[in-house]
Amino acid sequence: MLDLSIVIVNYKTPELILNCLASIYTHTKNVEFEVIIVDNQSGDDSQSRIQAHYPVVRWFDMGYNSGFARANNYGIGQAKARNVLLLNSDTLLMDNVLARCVGVLDKQSDVAAVSVLQRGADRQLRPNLYTTFGQMRRAFYILPAGASFQNWLQRLIPDPHFTDPNQVEWLSGAFLMTRLSTIARAGGLDENFFMYGEDVEWGYRLGKQGRLLLLQDASFVHLEYGSSDNNQQHVVTHINRFKPQIQVSQLLWVRKQYGVGAYLVLILHYVFMIPVVFAWKVAVNLRDRRSPWSDLTNQRAFAQQVGIFLRFFWKTLFNQRGFYKV
């Protein structure tokens, strides 16, 4: 049996995948691996371009844009190795990190999944990556800046403490290695998710099978947003922290993992904040002797995003099966 099946989902990113594969084949030693590419109806020449350079790659077409969870589950179903790595198309390896992770899974039976730190395009470590469920949940609340509010949230939604500095509660799906046998017990990615949040929800189920490790002395490059239309990161403001698709998926995760109460608290929080953010901006405009209705673009964008969340309200509230795609 092979050591590792590498599953990469493609959506119009042939150049990124070629660079990713080049880094895999350059740096990976002492690991017998296969590469499985699952295409989300790219409608371009991705397959011919990639297989011209790497004919050994196994290629599968979903026939539609199935998103992250469904495409990866299909790839996992084709895997021939004992371990599986979910790897984003916009990633690069810098050393023999795959052998390191395979070794962890082979030698530590109590570890359910493993990943490594992320670096940006500038090769610098990316700060402020979430590693606990509490960190993620606290980020959803739009509260005034200041230590008092953050300390209150910290007490309300605390983080766990692990003796192993590598242990975390969930791992990014951009680079996540686990065993096929672990997936058989935990189940695959939840196919209600289109994109984002599915790796957080999966982390909860994987964590029931063993420890999740984020190795602090190993890393890979994550260029990020490789499949987005403009290949640019979202412009972040205090009240508009997430793209609508990200937030719809994360609200679904909160509902699934923490129940109706936690979900309703977040939704009510966002609805209540609409008049608050408008009133705050109007007050600032009056203080600065401007028209009270000037420069409300950010506030209108927030209200529009909440409207998108509310489109999925009943479906999420009752945890209905479906495709949560914005």
Buried (B, 14 or more C-beta within 10 A) or exposed (E): EEBBBBBBBBBBBBEBBBBBBBBBBEBBEEBEBBBBBBBBBBEBEBBEBBBEEBEEBBBBBBEEBBBBBBBBBBBBBEBEBBBBBBBBBBBBBBBBBBBBBBBBBEEEEEBBBBBBBBBEEEEEEBEEEBBBBBBBBBBBBBBEEEEEEBEEBBEEBEEEEBEEEBBBBBBBBBBBBBBBEBBEEBEBBBBBBBBBBBBBBBBBBBBEBBBBBBBEEBBBBBBBBBBEEEEEEEEEEEBBBBBBBBBBBBBBBBBBBBEEEBBBEBBEBBBEBBEEBBEBBBEEBEEEEEEEEEEBEBBEBBBEBBEEBEEBBEBBEEEEEEEBBB
